[in-house]
Amino acid sequence: MAGFRQLVSAGGDGLVKVWTIKTGECDTTLDNHTDRIWSLALNEEETTIVSGGGDSVITFWKDTTALEKEKQARALEERVEKSPYLW
């Protein structure tokens, strides 16, 4: 996901976690289940995680990292363009 070496885990707490292997740190915690997660899958492009839980919920988690970075860059660009303090 997002060009990094990552690991995805799920457990009895109903949480899906995305870890960076190199640092061993949890990058993201995804929460949409009220019971333990029994199945976890990743699509071939590694952009969508699918989790299925004992709560009869199947969740599709889409990687929006690139979209969020693009949105932040556009917002910054707009602020700079609207700034009255341009030299």
N, C-alpha and C positions, 0 to 999 in steps of 0.2 A: 504494500500500500504506500502511496505517495513517494515511491522511489527509494524507500528505506528498507533495511532488513528488519522485518517485524514479525512478531508472533501474536496470534490471537488466542485468547483463552476464555473459558466460560465455566461457571460452577454452580454449586448449590445455592449460592446467594442470589441467583438470577441476574448476575451482571456479566457483560461481555467486556473484556479488557484487551486493549491493543498495547503491546510492549515493544520497545526498541531493544533488540537483542544485544547490541554492543554495550549499552549502558545498563541494561537490566531494569530500566525505569518504565513505569506505566505511563503511556502517552495519553490514553483516552479511556474513560469508563463509560460504557453505553448501558442505559438502564431502561428497559421496557417490559420486563417480566416480573410477575409476582410470585413465581415459583421457580424451582431449579431449572436450569437449561439442560436439556437432554441431547440436543444435536446442534452442531455448528458446521457451517460450510462456507467456502470462499469461492467466488466465481473465477474463471480462468484468467481474466484480466486483473484480478486482485483489486477490484474497485467496489465490490459489494460483499458484505458478510450476511449470511442468513443464519438466524438462530431460532430454534424451536424449543419451547419449554413445557413443563408439566402443567402450565396454566392454559394450555391449548392455544397459545399465541405463537405465530410465526412472524418474525420481524426481518425485514430487509434493511440493512444498514448501508447506505451509500457513502462512499468516500467523497467528501466535499472540500477537501483541503485546498485543491487548486482553485476552485470557485471562490472560496473564502479569501484566499490571498489576492486574487484578482479584484474582488469587491473592495478589499481594504486599499489596494493600490489606486483604484479609481476614486475612492473617497478622499484619499490624501491628495491626489491630483486636483480634484475639484476644490478642496480647501486652499491649495496653493494658488490656483487660478483666481479665486474669489478674494484672496488676501489683499487688503488695502496697503500692505507694507512691501509691495514689490519695488525693487530698486530700478 
